[in-house]
Amino acid sequence: MGHTMDEKTVKLTLRKGVFFPPWLLLVAMVIVSLANGDAFLLGLNTVTSWILNNFAWAFNLTTLACVATVVYVYFSPLGKVRIGGSKARPIMNYMNLVWITLCTTIAAGILFWACAEPMYHLYAPAVAEGVEAGSAEAAVFAMKTMFLEWTWSPYAIYTVATLIFTFVFYNMNQPYSMGSALVPVFGDKIKKYNGAVDVLCLFALSAGVAAALGTGAMNIAGGVEKVFGIKSGMVSWGVIIAVIAAAFILSSISGVMNGIRILSSINAKVYMVLLLFVFILGPI
């Protein structure tokens, strides 16, 4: 499938029934966390542990299925279907698409976890692996884990979701709703649940972005403190989050072809410079 689309546009309207339920739930979670942080963390950790203990197999099987689906689609006749119709043409060049994909998926996470995660697994490998911390076997385990979490697996998940949504919207003319992605499996009758699906997806997206933004801000603040001596704390976190949010809002309202494309291209070049710097001047 090509990264193409036609001139189809979306009417921007606020769906109050979709926007306010997850927004109010997130506000309530923030209030609870501020009122009693320990209780909030206990409840959050309890829910997380329950999900991982009971559904870890589902995460693994879903990820494997997504990888298999991407491979199948690429080599099957489906891979020749053009998103947006046979007359659709790309709205940007290939490298711009690569930079946007890179910067909107791994984003700032790779700058921190690319270093921290392999070191963590090297010196604290999973007990089930049965390897000694700091050993060559632990290093292999660390790199296997990094490959699993930052390469084919996550991008397969992103790709499957993207392909399904873009196909049903641009080729099947379904409503601009995440629930529409279920139409190929369950038929048009599933569209009556579009609102519920959108609420769930919006809440998950908002919570995920909040978590990434929070950890990213703390990481940046730690780096600023180390380099410039500005104490990492509530004030610096707030300033960093405000700057990131402002950049996000400005790039979003300017559109994909302007702010998002330009910022992604700049970020990608910065990534390359940092990579070259570490490769040349980093430890051997």
C-alpha positions as CSV (number, residue, x, y, z in Angstrom):
1,M,0.0,0.0,0.0
2,G,1.4,3.4,-0.9
3,H,1.4,6.4,1.4
4,T,-1.0,8.3,-0.8
5,M,-4.3,10.1,-0.4
6,D,-6.7,12.2,-2.4
7,E,-8.3,15.6,-1.7
8,K,-10.7,14.1,0.8
9,T,-11.1,16.4,3.8
10,V,-12.5,16.1,7.3
11,K,-15.0,18.5,8.8
12,L,-13.6,19.6,12.2
13,T,-16.3,19.5,14.8
14,L,-16.1,18.8,18.6
15,R,-17.9,15.6,19.4
16,K,-18.8,16.4,23.0
17,G,-19.9,12.9,23.8
18,V,-16.4,11.6,22.8
19,F,-14.3,14.5,24.1
20,F,-15.7,15.1,27.6
21,P,-15.9,11.6,29.2
22,P,-12.1,10.8,28.9
23,W,-11.2,14.4,29.7
24,L,-13.3,14.4,32.9
25,L,-11.8,11.0,33.8
26,L,-8.3,12.3,33.3
27,V,-9.0,15.4,35.4
28,A,-10.4,13.2,38.1
29,M,-7.2,11.0,38.0
30,V,-5.0,14.2,38.3
31,I,-7.1,15.4,41.3
32,V,-6.8,12.0,43.1
33,S,-3.1,11.8,42.4
34,L,-2.6,15.3,43.9
35,A,-4.8,14.6,46.9
36,N,-3.3,11.2,47.7
37,G,-0.3,10.3,45.6
38,D,0.4,7.1,47.5
39,A,-3.1,5.7,47.1
40,F,-3.1,6.7,43.4
41,L,0.2,4.9,42.7
42,L,-1.0,1.8,44.7
43,G,-4.2,1.6,42.6
44,L,-2.4,2.2,39.4
45,N,0.3,-0.4,40.1
46,T,-2.4,-2.9,41.2
47,V,-4.3,-2.5,37.9
48,T,-1.1,-2.6,35.8
49,S,0.1,-5.8,37.6
50,W,-3.3,-7.4,37.1
51,I,-3.3,-6.7,33.4
52,L,0.3,-7.9,32.9
53,N,-0.2,-11.0,35.0
54,N,-3.4,-12.0,33.2
55,F,-2.9,-10.7,29.7
56,A,0.8,-10.8,29.0
57,W,0.1,-13.6,26.6
58,A,-2.4,-11.4,24.7
59,F,0.2,-8.6,24.2
60,N,2.8,-11.1,22.9
61,L,0.3,-12.9,20.5
62,T,-1.1,-9.5,19.3
63,T,2.4,-8.3,18.5
64,L,3.4,-11.5,16.7
65,A,0.1,-11.3,14.7
66,C,0.9,-7.7,13.7
67,V,4.4,-8.6,12.5
68,A,2.9,-11.5,10.5
69,T,0.2,-9.2,9.1
70,V,2.6,-6.6,7.9
71,V,4.8,-9.2,6.1
72,Y,1.7,-10.8,4.5
73,V,0.3,-7.5,3.3
74,Y,3.6,-6.4,1.9
75,F,4.1,-9.5,-0.2
76,S,0.4,-10.2,-1.1
77,P,-1.8,-8.5,-3.7
78,L,-3.0,-6.2,-0.9
79,G,0.4,-4.5,-0.9
80,K,-0.4,-3.1,-4.4
81,V,-3.6,-1.4,-3.3
82,R,-3.2,2.4,-3.3
83,I,-4.5,4.3,-0.3
84,G,-6.9,7.0,-1.5
85,G,-7.7,5.2,-4.8
86,S,-5.9,4.4,-8.0
87,K,-5.5,8.1,-8.9
88,A,-4.1,9.2,-5.5
89,R,-0.6,10.6,-5.4
90,P,1.8,11.2,-2.5
91,I,1.5,14.7,-0.8
92,M,5.1,14.6,0.3
93,N,8.4,12.9,-0.6
94,Y,9.5,9.7,0.9
95,M,12.1,11.0,3.3
96,N,9.7,13.5,4.8
97,L,7.4,10.6,5.5
98,V,10.3,8.7,7.1
99,W,11.2,11.7,9.3
100,I,7.6,12.2,10.5
101,T,7.2,8.6,11.3
102,L,10.5,8.5,13.2
103,C,9.7,11.6,15.2
104,T,6.1,10.8,16.0
105,T,6.8,7.3,17.2
106,I,10.0,6.8,19.0
107,A,10.4,10.6,19.6
108,A,12.3,11.6,22.7
109,G,12.1,8.1,24.2
110,I,14.9,6.8,22.1
111,L,17.3,9.5,23.3
112,F,16.9,8.3,26.9
113,W,16.0,4.6,26.7
114,A,18.4,3.8,23.9
115,C,21.1,4.3,26.6
116,A,19.3,3.5,29.8
117,E,17.4,0.4,28.8
118,P,20.3,-1.8,27.6
119,M,22.4,-0.7,30.6
120,Y,19.5,-1.7,32.9
121,H,19.1,-5.1,31.3
122,L,22.9,-5.6,31.3
123,Y,23.3,-5.1,35.0
124,A,19.8,-6.4,36.1
125,P,18.8,-9.1,33.6
126,A,15.5,-10.9,34.0
127,V,15.8,-13.7,36.5
128,A,14.1,-16.1,34.1
129,E,17.0,-15.6,31.7
130,G,19.4,-17.3,34.1
131,V,22.4,-15.1,33.1
132,E,24.9,-13.3,35.3
133,A,24.6,-9.5,35.5
134,G,27.3,-7.8,33.6
135,S,28.2,-10.9,31.6
136,A,28.4,-11.3,27.8
137,E,25.2,-13.3,28.0
138,A,23.5,-10.4,29.8
139,A,24.7,-8.1,27.1
140,V,23.1,-10.4,24.4
141,F,19.8,-10.4,26.4
142,A,19.9,-6.6,26.7
143,M,20.3,-6.2,22.9
144,K,17.6,-8.8,22.2
145,T,15.2,-6.9,24.4
146,M,16.1,-3.6,22.8
147,F,15.5,-5.1,19.3
148,L,12.2,-6.5,20.4
149,E,10.9,-3.2,21.9
150,W,12.3,-0.6,19.5
151,T,12.3,-2.1,16.0
152,W,10.0,-4.5,14.1
153,S,7.5,-5.2,16.9
154,P,6.3,-1.7,17.8
155,Y,6.3,-0.5,14.2
156,A,4.3,-3.5,13.1
157,I,1.6,-2.5,15.7
158,Y,1.6,1.1,14.4
159,T,1.5,0.0,10.8
160,V,-1.4,-2.4,11.1
161,A,-3.5,0.2,12.9
162,T,-2.6,2.8,10.4
163,L,-3.3,0.7,7.4
164,I,-6.7,-0.4,8.6
165,F,-7.8,3.1,9.5
166,T,-6.5,4.8,6.3
167,F,-8.0,2.1,4.1
168,V,-11.5,2.2,5.6
169,F,-11.5,6.0,5.6
170,Y,-9.9,6.8,2.2
171,N,-10.9,3.7,0.2
172,M,-14.1,2.5,1.9
173,N,-15.5,6.1,2.6
174,Q,-16.2,5.2,6.3
175,P,-16.7,7.9,9.0
176,Y,-13.6,9.5,10.4
177,S,-13.7,7.5,13.6
178,M,-11.4,4.8,15.2
179,G,-14.5,2.6,15.4
180,S,-14.6,2.5,11.6
181,A,-11.5,0.4,11.7
182,L,-13.7,-2.5,13.0
183,V,-16.0,-2.4,9.9
184,P,-13.9,-4.8,7.8
185,V,-14.3,-7.4,10.5
186,F,-17.8,-6.8,12.0
187,G,-19.5,-5.0,9.2
188,D,-21.5,-1.8,9.2
189,K,-23.5,-2.7,12.3
190,I,-20.4,-2.0,14.4
191,K,-20.6,1.7,13.5
192,K,-23.2,2.3,16.1
193,Y,-20.5,1.7,18.7
194,N,-18.1,4.2,17.1
195,G,-18.6,6.7,19.9
196,A,-17.7,4.2,22.6
197,V,-14.6,3.0,20.7
198,D,-13.5,6.6,20.2
199,V,-13.9,7.4,23.9
200,L,-11.7,4.4,24.8
201,C,-9.1,5.2,22.2
202,L,-9.0,8.9,23.2
203,F,-8.5,8.1,26.9
204,A,-5.8,5.6,26.1
205,L,-4.0,8.0,23.8
206,S,-4.3,10.9,26.3
207,A,-3.0,8.8,29.2
208,G,-0.2,7.5,27.1
209,V,0.9,10.9,25.9
210,A,0.7,12.3,29.5
211,A,2.9,9.5,30.7
212,A,5.4,10.0,27.9
213,L,5.3,13.8,28.4
214,G,5.9,13.5,32.1
215,T,8.8,11.1,31.9
216,G,10.3,13.1,29.0
217,A,10.0,16.4,30.9
218,M,11.7,14.8,33.9
219,N,14.5,13.4,31.8
220,I,15.1,16.7,30.1
221,A,15.1,18.5,33.4
222,G,17.6,16.1,34.8
223,G,19.9,16.8,31.8
224,V,19.4,20.6,32.2
225,E,20.4,20.3,35.9
226,K,23.4,18.2,35.1
227,V,24.7,20.6,32.4
228,F,23.5,24.1,33.6
229,G,22.9,23.5,37.3
230,I,19.2,24.5,37.2
231,K,17.5,22.4,39.8
232,S,15.1,19.7,38.5
233,G,11.8,20.2,40.2
234,M,8.2,21.2,39.8
235,V,9.1,24.6,38.3
236,S,11.5,23.3,35.6
237,W,9.1,20.5,34.8
238,G,6.3,22.9,34.3
239,V,8.4,25.2,32.0
240,I,9.6,22.2,29.9
241,I,6.1,20.8,29.6
242,A,4.7,24.3,28.6
243,V,7.4,24.6,25.9
244,I,6.8,21.1,24.6
245,A,3.0,21.7,24.6
246,A,3.3,25.0,22.8
247,A,5.5,23.5,20.1
248,F,3.1,20.6,19.7
249,I,0.0,22.9,19.4
250,L,1.7,25.3,16.9
251,S,3.0,22.4,14.8
252,S,-0.4,20.7,14.9
253,I,-2.5,23.7,13.9
254,S,-0.1,24.5,11.1
255,G,-0.8,21.2,9.5
256,V,1.2,18.1,8.4
257,M,2.9,19.9,5.5
258,N,4.1,22.8,7.5
259,G,5.0,22.6,11.2
260,I,4.9,18.8,11.6
261,R,7.0,18.2,8.4
262,I,9.5,20.9,9.1
263,L,10.0,20.1,12.8
264,S,10.3,16.4,12.0
265,S,13.0,17.1,9.4
266,I,14.9,19.3,11.9
267,N,14.6,16.7,14.6
268,A,15.8,13.9,12.3
269,K,18.9,15.9,11.4
270,V,19.6,16.6,15.0
271,Y,19.3,12.8,15.6
272,M,21.9,12.1,12.9
273,V,24.3,14.7,14.3
274,L,24.0,13.3,17.8
275,L,24.6,9.7,16.4
276,L,27.6,10.8,14.5
277,F,29.0,12.7,17.5
278,V,28.6,9.7,19.8
279,F,30.1,7.4,17.1
280,I,33.2,9.5,16.7
281,L,33.8,10.8,20.2
282,G,32.1,8.2,22.3
283,P,33.9,5.5,24.3
284,I,35.3,2.6,22.4
